[in-house]
Each structure stands twice: as structure tokens, then as C-alpha cells.
Amino acid sequence: MHIKQQSRLLGTMALIGGFFTGGIALTSAAGAQSVPASNAHALFIETDALSGNSILSYLRGSDGTISFAGSFSTDGNGAAGANSSAAPLGSQDGLVLADGDHQLIAVNAGSDTISVFHVNGSSLRLTQTVPSGGEFPNSVAVHGNLVTVLNAGGVGAIQEFSLVKGKLVALAGENRSLGLSNTNPPDYVHGAGQVGYTPNGAHLIVTTKDSTNSFVVFSVNAQGAIGATPTVTAADNPVPYDFNFDAAGHLFAIEAGNSSASVYNINSDGSLTSLGTVSDGAKALCWVSSANGYFYGSNAGSGNVTSFDESSTGVPQIVSALAATTHAGTTDSVVSPDGKFFYVESGGAGTIDVFAIGSGGALNPVTTVYNVPTASEGIAIS
């Protein structure tokens, strides 16, 4: 059964990998093209362009609509995992906001660096580009002034930093190997998918996808030091891809091998205890975001979104198997800080779909933005 599930996933990923990988040309500059609006809400997209990674900025209106505001170079290069196209990073949280949304952190998978921007509404100013501590950085976790970068290439590694006055300082002795055996760039299905701090900051969690089909959990002490040896728990289903957290601090994980969502209790020793699992029956469920007790999963191979919630005991359950129809290669998503709007990328089609979140978690179409470079991945919102 395990082999059959993985074969089906690989077939779907091959389909996703067939999408056109060239982007729509946009003017890129290091800083001066954005509308200066210090009090504006914004949406940010990472292009992952091989010959020069950039961040696209969009002004975000009170009705959820967005309008292009500027393009900003990261001073680094993007990259694509082997056998991937619609989602070159194969990860979640490749682009994140930090420090009360005053800083934006982006990965440069082709340069093995990370870039930091100062945020002024929809305007960005590049302030730093530093080594990521490994190969093919593709995910970033933030907890207070602690920042950890996941490097998915080769043996895989995490590197922890401190964010000090808008700059990242690599913490000596806080690099941990994941002991994987991937190529660089890694294969899309095998490269580690996400790093994230638990809500209380006591643990760091890494998904290994098909490398080991496990969750790797490191302890984090009160001073931010990472434990030397992780606790490893096998996933309920193959290809643990990424995750979010529910209100009780449980891990709400996406396992792409059979398009499943699973919920785990995080024990004090870093081990995970499964509370339940459910499959949405779609193709390549890989990304998840949450709002108001609902979870929204992107089905990359089906071009749609499934909504989930949990039972009173934490068991995941499907609210709507077809919560929203999107576009080819549906990937990363975010929810506005007020929980009113849901934004989702479709890297195969070059679109951003916007939905208003209604009663019962319903997704009501607002607009679709076209002409986003294809195979873009990474999204953040203020």
C-alpha cells in the first residue's frame, strides 16, 4: 500500500513538473518602484527566479483585493528542486515576516543565502543577505527574535539565528544536520518541507517528506539553544510535507502521499502522538493555512482547495472537499491577520486567487490576479 501511494504521488508530481517554467517578465529593481505607504497592508510573493530572485509587493485593500506595487531584488538566485515546476522550493514558509511585520525574510535556494528586507507598508528595502548554513534553503521559522532556516539539499540542516536590530546573526553551535541523503537541488518529493517552532517555542519541527517519512523534533531551551539530538516520529501517512497548529497547540500536518491531514499531540519529550487522520481524496495535498478554527489545504494536482476542521477530540475532518476551485498547480497560501481573507498561489498558472472567509469557513471568490511569474512559491501577508 505504501508503494502504491508513493507511485501515485510521483505520477502527480510528474504532471505538475510538466508546467511551463518560464516566468512573465516583470521589471525588477532593488528598491524604488513601490508605492510608499507606511500604514498600508501588503501581500508579498517570492519569484524564485533562477537568474535573480525577487519579491513582488502588492497593496492590499480593505475588501481583500490586491494591486501590484513593486518588485525588489533579493540579491540572490532562486532554484528548483528536481522534478518540480509549479512549486520550485517544495516547501512552506519560504517567505516570512518577523519583528512585528517590520522585517521580511526570504530564501535564495540557488545561492544558499537568505535575505532580509525592512518593510514600510508595501515598500521594501534590502538590508542584508547572509549564508543560510547549508544547501538549498527553502523554509524559515520565527519565534520572537529567534529565526531558524531549513536547508533541504544534501544531508539537510537547520541553522538558527538571532534577529538583532533588523539584522540576522548566526548563532554559533546552533547548526544541526538532518542526516539525509538528498542531492542538491533535492528531488521535489524527498527534500525536507518545512521548519517551524511550536507555539510555545519549546520545540522545532522539521518534515522530511519522502526522505524518511518522519517528523524530526528538536528541543529548544529558554535561551534558544537547540537540543543536540532530535526525537523522530514516523508520520501516519507517507510524505509529511508541512504543517500548522491548532488553538490547543496540536500539530495539524499535511501528508501528501495519499493527500491526508493528520493531527498530533506534541509531547514534552518531542515525540508525537497521533490523534487521527483523514484523506481528502484529491491529488497532491501539500500546503495548509488556517483561520478561525478552519484549515485550508492546497491540492496541487487537482487545482483546488479543501477545508478541514477538528472534532472535539482533535480528530481532523473534512468540512468541504471542494472549498474553492483555483488554477493549475495550486501551492502556498496565507490568511490575512484579521482572518477575513484567504490568498492562494497557483504556480502552474501564474495566479493569485483571493477569497473572503465566510460563515462556517466558506471561501467566497473575490478576485483572481494574473501575470504572476509561473513557478513562484513563497507568500507572506501583513
Stockholm file with secondary structure:
# STOCKHOLM 1.0

chainA/1-382         MHIKQQSRLLGTMALIGGFFTGGIALTSAAGAQSVPASNAHALFIETDALSGNSILSYLRGSDGTISFAGSFSTDGNGAAGANSSAAPLGSQDGLVLADGDHQLIAVNAGSDTISVFHVNGSSLRLTQTVPSGGEFPNSVAVHGNLVTVLNAGGVGAIQEFSLVKGKLVALAGENRSLGLSNTNPPDYVHGAGQVGYTPNGAHLIVTTKDSTNSFVVFSVNAQGAIGATPTVTAADNPVPYDFNFDAAGHLFAIEAGNSSASVYNINSDGSLTSLGTVSDGAKALCWVSSANGYFYGSNAGSGNVTSFDESSTGVPQIVSALAATTHAGTTDSVVSPDGKFFYVESGGAGTIDVFAIGSGGALNPVTTVYNVPTASEGIAIS
#=GR chainA/1-382 SS CHHHHHHHHHHHHHHHTTSCCCCCCCCCBSSTTSCCCTTCEEEEEECCCTTCCEEEEEEECTTSCEEEEEEEECSSCCCCCBTCSSSSSCSSCSEEEETTTTEEEEEETTTTEEEEEEEETTEEEEEEEEECSSSSEEEEEEETTEEEEEECSTTCEEEEEEEETTEEEEEEEEEEECCCCCCSSCBTTTSCCEEEECTTSSEEEEECGGGTSEEEEEEBCTTCCBCSSCEEEECSSSCEEEEEECTTCCEEEEEGGGTEEEEEEECTTSCEEEEEEEECCSSCEEEEEEETTEEEEEETTTTEEEEEEECTTSCEEEEEEEEEECCSSEEEEEECTTSCEEEEEETTTTEEEEEEECGGGCEEEEEEECCCCTTCCCEEEC
#=GC SS_cons         CHHHHHHHHHHHHHHHTTSCCCCCCCCCBSSTTSCCCTTCEEEEEECCCTTCCEEEEEEECTTSCEEEEEEEECSSCCCCCBTCSSSSSCSSCSEEEETTTTEEEEEETTTTEEEEEEEETTEEEEEEEEECSSSSEEEEEEETTEEEEEECSTTCEEEEEEEETTEEEEEEEEEEECCCCCCSSCBTTTSCCEEEECTTSSEEEEECGGGTSEEEEEEBCTTCCBCSSCEEEECSSSCEEEEEECTTCCEEEEEGGGTEEEEEEECTTSCEEEEEEEECCSSCEEEEEEETTEEEEEETTTTEEEEEEECTTSCEEEEEEEEEECCSSEEEEEECTTSCEEEEEETTTTEEEEEEECGGGCEEEEEEECCCCTTCCCEEEC
//
